[in-house]
Amino acid sequence: MKVHPPLTLSGENPEADALLVNQFLEEQLLHNPEQYLWVHRRFKTRPEGEPDIYNIDHLLERSLKRRARRVVKRSNKG
C-alpha cells in the first residue's frame, strides 16, 4: 500500500477539483489496473475508435446463456 499526500482542492471551482481528483485516479489506475473494480460498468460508452474495456462479447455471451436457461425452464414447466 502506498499512501500519498492529500490532494489540495480549492473548494471554489468544483470542475477543477473534480478534474484534479480524476487525473490522480487515472494515474493510479495506469499503475495497477488489476485493482480497479472493472466489473462495475461505469463507463458504458467509449469515445469513437477506443476499444471496449469491458470485453462486451464475453458479457453478452454469458447473458444470452442465462436467458436461454430461463426459456428452457419455462418451457419445461408448461
N, C-alpha and C positions, 0 to 999 in steps of 0.2 A: 504494500500500500504506500502510495506517495501522497503526502499532504502538501498542498500548495498554499501560498499566501492568499488571503482573501482578495476577491476582486473589488476594485474601487468603482462603485457606481455613483453617479451624480445624484440620482433621485429626481432630477429636474427634467430629464429627457428620457421617457420610457423606451422610445425606439432605440436610442443609443445604448441604453443599459441592456436591453434585450439582445442587441447585436453583439455586445461585448460578451455576454453570457454564452450565446450560441457559438461564437467564434472559439471560446475556450472549450466548450463541449466538443465541437468538431475536431479540434486539435487533439483532445484526449482520445476520441474515438479512432482517429487515424493511428494512434499508437497501440491501441488494444481493441480492435473491432470485435473480437470474440466475446468481450464482456458486455456488449450492448444488448439490450433486450430486443433482438431482431424479430421475434415472433409478434410483437405488437406492431401492427401495420399503420403506424402514424403517418407515414408519407406514402399515401396510396397512389399519388400521381408523381411522375418524374418529368423533368424537362425533356423536350424532344431530342432524341438521339442518345439519351442516357440509358444505361442498362437497368433492367428490373432488379432491384436489390433484394426482393423477397422471393425469388425463384417461383414466380406465379404458376408455372407449369406444374410443379410438384403440388402446390396448394390446390389447384383446380382438380388435378387427378384424384387427390385424397377426398375432396368434396364430392366429386362425381361418384366415387366408390361408396361413400356414405349414403348418398341419395339412392343409389341402386339397391343397397341393402334394405333401405326403408321400403322401397317399392316392392321388393320381393317379400318382405314380412307382411305387408298389407295384402298382397295377392294370395298368400298362404292362409291368411285369416278368413278370407271370403269363401 
